[in-house]
Amino acid sequence: MQIKQQSLLDLMGAPDVRFSIPKFQRAYSWDAPQCDELWRDIMRAARAHRSHFMGTLIYLEEQRGGMRELSVVDGQQRLTTITLILSAFARYLRETGEQLFGVDADYIASTFLNGNTGTKLLLSPADRATLEAVVSDTTLPEHASEHVVENLQNFEAKMRNDEFDSMALWQGLESLFVIASELDHKRQAPVIFESFNSKGVPLVTADLVRNFLLIAENHSEQKRLFSQYWEPITGVFGDDPGSIKLNNAILGWLAVRLKEVRKFGDAQAFSIFKSYCEDEYDGSIDDLLDEMYAFCMVWAEHYRYHAVKKYKTADWAKLGHKTRVSNRPRAKLDNPESYEYYKKHFGVDPQW
């Protein structure tokens, strides 16, 4: 396997490259939540003037009619979604007549969307005709792929927003990079695909939260935060195979703290938490981990890892994070409903 770091646009824009999705791959399946998260990542990268890692793109390269055809083993969802963003952006630039330092609708279409032999991305038969129509901006087939059409419309709607910044989008797209991994021979493709999609234990929300909070720190800081907070957090649940109690506690903490989690559910909890940390939160990692530790101690004693989606007290930030089992504070709450929920869930009477 040959591996290298590469700009995603450089890879997609190579004049002799075309991507294809093998028949053993599932159809394109991303929905609005995944597309919205990718959009936010792109725009954040532009605002912060930093690169954004899109993951690994694994492919098998073959020569077909003078073209390098890259059969994509892993990365179809991301590659297709970026193609839809570029398609929507080309339409936007064509409609507005806007140019960004020489980048216009024709440049995007001819460089990233179309090649000498047709579209640069060939999806599976269920989605192929729809994407070809989208890329060429022609009439959709009778039985169009729902995910392709809806996600394109989602991106077009974002670009019609008065706050849309076309330059930021282009800078964000330019910031994307992947680890491009070329397989040595065909026999590797099904094995690699199976390994990526069916083996191993998937990360749960608690794992994602821990990694997100710690991964950007240097080694010594990671070690301090882990020993000072994460080890005690996991310790309050004792024997916890599969981190079931821990994960439910973290989901409970997020549901209490962020009303969007209560609205959209556990599946979107980490994405909402990440957006909150990057776009709104202005405190320290220590404060967040200390608050999480406090909540987990209360949870371990009173909740017994049951969900708290229906928790309706006053804002968690107003309650404060010092809710340890010992020396729990008496919070002054604003209304009888908050009083009753605090009493029920924390097991003590708040100060009225």
C-alpha positions in Angstrom: 0.0 0.0 0.0 1.3 3.4 -1.0 0.3 6.2 1.4 0.7 10.0 1.1 -0.9 13.2 2.4 -2.6 15.1 -0.4 -4.9 18.1 -0.9 -8.3 16.8 -1.7 -8.9 19.4 -4.5 -5.5 18.6 -6.0 -6.4 14.9 -6.1 -9.9 15.6 -7.5 -8.7 18.1 -10.0 -5.9 16.1 -11.6 -6.7 16.1 -15.3 -6.2 12.4 -15.9 -8.0 11.1 -12.8 -11.5 9.7 -12.5 -13.1 8.1 -9.5 -15.4 5.1 -9.5 -17.4 3.2 -6.8 -17.1 -0.6 -6.9 -20.2 -2.7 -7.0 -19.6 -4.1 -3.5 -20.0 -0.6 -2.0 -23.3 0.5 -0.6 -25.2 3.4 -2.2 -24.6 7.0 -1.2 -26.3 7.4 2.2 -25.3 10.7 3.9 -28.2 12.7 5.3 -28.5 16.4 6.3 -26.8 16.0 9.7 -23.6 14.6 8.1 -23.6 17.2 5.4 -24.2 20.0 7.8 -21.3 18.9 10.0 -19.0 18.8 7.0 -20.1 22.2 5.9 -19.4 23.6 9.4 -16.0 22.0 9.4 -15.1 23.6 6.0 -16.3 27.0 7.1 -14.4 26.8 10.5 -11.2 25.8 8.7 -11.6 28.9 6.5 -12.2 31.2 9.5 -9.3 29.8 11.4 -6.9 29.7 8.4 -6.1 26.1 9.1 -6.2 22.8 7.2 -8.9 20.2 7.8 -8.3 16.5 7.7 -11.0 14.6 5.8 -9.8 11.1 6.7 -8.3 8.4 4.6 -9.2 7.9 0.9 -8.4 4.3 0.0 -8.4 3.3 -3.7 -7.2 0.8 -6.3 -5.7 2.5 -9.4 -6.2 1.2 -12.9 -5.5 2.6 -16.4 -8.6 2.9 -18.6 -8.5 4.7 -21.9 -5.6 7.0 -20.9 -7.3 7.8 -17.6 -6.2 6.9 -14.1 -9.4 5.3 -12.7 -9.3 5.2 -8.9 -11.7 2.6 -7.6 -12.7 3.9 -4.2 -12.7 1.3 -1.4 -13.2 3.8 1.5 -14.2 7.5 1.2 -17.3 7.4 -1.1 -19.5 9.4 1.2 -17.1 12.2 1.7 -16.0 12.3 -1.9 -19.6 12.4 -3.1 -20.6 15.1 -0.7 -17.7 17.3 -1.7 -18.7 16.8 -5.3 -22.3 18.0 -4.4 -20.8 21.1 -2.7 -18.8 21.9 -5.8 -21.8 21.3 -8.0 -23.9 23.7 -5.9 -21.0 26.2 -5.9 -20.6 26.1 -9.7 -24.4 26.8 -10.0 -24.1 29.7 -7.5 -21.1 31.3 -9.4 -22.9 30.9 -12.7 -26.0 32.5 -11.4 -24.2 35.4 -9.7 -21.4 35.8 -12.3 -19.0 36.0 -9.4 -15.3 35.1 -9.8 -12.8 34.4 -7.0 -9.3 35.2 -8.2 -10.0 33.5 -11.5 -12.1 30.7 -10.1 -15.5 30.7 -11.8 -18.3 28.2 -12.5 -16.6 26.9 -15.7 -13.3 26.3 -13.9 -15.0 24.3 -11.1 -17.0 22.3 -13.6 -14.1 21.5 -15.9 -11.6 20.8 -13.2 -13.4 18.9 -10.5 -16.7 17.7 -11.9 -16.2 16.7 -15.5 -13.3 15.0 -17.3 -12.6 14.0 -20.9 -14.8 10.9 -20.7 -17.7 12.3 -18.6 -18.2 12.9 -14.9 -15.1 12.6 -12.7 -17.0 10.6 -10.1 -18.9 7.4 -11.2 -21.2 6.3 -8.4 -22.9 2.9 -8.1 -25.8 2.2 -10.6 -28.5 3.3 -8.1 -27.0 6.8 -7.9 -24.9 7.3 -11.1 -27.6 8.8 -13.4 -28.7 11.3 -10.7 -25.1 12.5 -10.0 -24.4 12.8 -13.7 -27.5 15.0 -14.1 -26.5 17.1 -11.1 -22.9 17.6 -12.4 -24.1 18.5 -15.9 -27.0 20.6 -14.6 -29.5 18.7 -16.7 -32.9 17.1 -16.1 -32.9 14.6 -13.3 -33.9 10.9 -14.1 -37.4 9.8 -13.3 -36.3 7.8 -10.2 -33.7 10.2 -8.9 -31.5 9.3 -5.9 -33.1 10.9 -2.9 -29.9 11.5 -0.9 -28.1 13.1 -3.8 -30.9 15.5 -4.7 -31.8 16.5 -1.1 -28.1 17.1 -0.1 -27.6 19.2 -3.3 -30.6 21.3 -2.4 -29.4 21.6 1.2 -26.1 23.1 -0.1 -27.8 25.4 -2.6 -30.0 26.7 0.2 -26.9 27.5 2.3 -25.5 29.5 -0.6 -28.7 31.5 -0.9 -28.4 32.6 2.7 -27.6 36.4 3.1 -24.7 35.5 5.3 -23.0 33.1 2.9 -19.4 33.9 2.3 -18.3 32.5 -1.1 -14.6 33.2 -0.5 -14.7 31.5 2.9 -16.2 28.4 1.3 -13.5 28.3 -1.4 -10.8 28.8 1.2 -12.3 26.0 3.3 -12.4 23.6 0.3 -8.8 24.4 -0.4 -7.9 23.5 3.1 -9.2 19.9 2.9 -6.6 17.2 2.8 -6.7 13.4 2.9 -4.4 10.5 3.5 -4.4 8.9 0.0 -3.8 5.2 0.2 -3.3 3.2 -3.0 -3.7 -0.5 -2.8 -1.2 -2.8 -4.5 -3.6 -5.3 -6.1 -7.3 -6.1 -6.5 -7.4 -8.8 -3.9 -6.8 -6.3 -1.2 -9.9 -4.2 -1.9 -12.7 -6.5 -0.4 -10.5 -7.3 2.6 -9.8 -3.6 3.3 -13.4 -2.7 2.8 -14.6 -5.4 5.3 -12.0 -4.3 7.8 -13.1 -0.7 7.7 -16.8 -1.4 7.8 -17.4 -4.5 9.9 -14.5 -5.2 12.2 -13.6 -3.7 15.5 -15.7 -1.9 18.2 -17.0 1.4 17.1 -16.3 4.5 19.2 -19.1 5.6 21.4 -19.9 9.2 22.3 -17.7 9.1 25.5 -14.7 8.0 23.4 -15.3 10.8 20.9 -15.6 13.5 23.6 -12.5 12.3 25.4 -10.4 12.2 22.2 -11.7 15.6 21.1 -10.8 17.3 24.4 -7.4 15.7 24.7 -6.0 15.1 21.2 -5.0 18.7 20.5 -2.9 19.0 23.7 0.8 18.1 24.0 1.8 14.8 25.6 2.3 16.2 29.1 -1.0 18.1 29.1 -2.8 15.0 27.9 -1.3 13.0 30.7 -2.3 15.6 33.3 -5.9 15.9 32.0 -6.3 12.2 31.8 -5.0 11.5 35.3 -6.7 14.5 36.9 -10.1 14.1 35.3 -10.7 11.2 33.0 -9.4 8.4 35.2 -11.6 9.6 38.1 -14.6 10.0 35.8 -14.3 6.3 34.6 -13.5 5.2 38.2 -16.9 6.3 39.6 -18.6 3.6 37.6 -16.4 0.7 38.8 -16.7 -2.4 36.6 -18.2 -1.1 33.4 -17.7 -3.5 30.4 -18.1 -1.6 27.1 -18.2 1.7 29.0 -22.0 1.5 28.9 -22.5 3.4 32.2 -19.9 6.0 31.4 -21.3 6.6 27.9 -24.8 7.0 29.2 -23.5 9.4 31.8 -21.7 11.5 29.2 -24.9 11.5 27.0 -26.9 12.6 30.1 -24.4 15.4 30.8 -24.7 16.6 27.2 -28.5 16.4 27.2 -28.7 18.5 30.3 -26.1 21.0 29.2 -27.1 21.4 25.5 -30.7 21.7 24.6 -29.9 20.8 21.0 -28.9 17.3 22.1 -32.3 16.9 23.7 -33.9 18.1 20.5 -31.9 15.9 18.0 -31.1 12.9 20.2 -28.0 10.9 21.2 -26.9 10.2 17.6 -26.1 13.9 17.1 -24.7 14.5 20.6 -21.0 14.5 19.8 -21.5 16.7 16.7 -23.5 19.2 18.7 -20.9 19.2 21.5 -18.0 19.7 19.0 -19.8 22.6 17.4 -20.5 24.2 20.8 -16.8 23.9 21.8 -15.5 25.3 18.6 -18.1 28.1 18.0 -19.4 29.2 21.4 -17.5 27.9 24.4 -14.9 30.3 25.7 -13.8 28.5 28.9 -11.0 26.0 29.6 -10.8 22.3 29.0 -10.3 22.0 32.8 -13.7 23.6 33.4 -15.5 21.3 31.0 -13.8 18.2 32.4 -14.4 19.3 36.0 -18.1 19.8 35.2 -18.3 16.4 33.5 -16.6 14.8 36.5 -19.1 16.4 38.9 -22.1 15.3 36.9 -20.8 11.8 36.6 -20.5 11.5 40.4 -24.1 12.6 40.8 -25.2 10.3 38.0 -23.4 7.3 39.6 -25.2 7.8 42.9 -28.7 8.8 41.7 -29.3 8.1 38.0 -27.9 4.6 37.7 -27.1 5.3 34.1 -30.7 6.1 33.0 -31.3 8.7 30.3 -32.2 12.3 31.2 -33.5 13.5 27.9 -36.6 14.9 29.6 -34.6 16.9 32.1 -36.2 20.4 32.2 -34.5 22.4 34.9 -33.0 25.8 34.5 -30.0 26.1 32.3 -27.1 23.8 33.4 -24.7 26.7 33.3 -26.9 28.7 35.7 -27.0 25.8 38.1 -23.2 25.7 38.0 -21.0 22.6 37.8 -20.2 22.0 41.5 -22.8 19.3 41.9 -20.6 16.7 43.6 -22.2 14.2 45.9 -20.5 15.7 48.8 -20.9 19.5 49.4 -23.5 19.8 46.7 -24.6 23.4 46.4 -28.1 24.8 47.0 -29.1 26.5 43.8 -31.7 29.3 43.7 -34.0 28.4 40.8 -36.4 30.6 38.9 -39.7 28.7 38.9 -41.5 25.8 40.6 -40.9 23.4 37.7 -37.1 23.9 38.0 -37.4 23.4 41.7 -39.2 20.1 41.4 -36.9 18.7 38.7 -33.8 19.6 40.7 -35.3 18.0 43.8 -36.2 14.9 41.9 -33.0 14.4 39.9 -30.4 15.6 42.5 -32.1 14.1 45.5 -31.9 17.3 47.6 -34.0 20.4 48.1 -32.5 23.4 46.3 -32.5 26.7 48.2 -35.7 28.5 47.4 
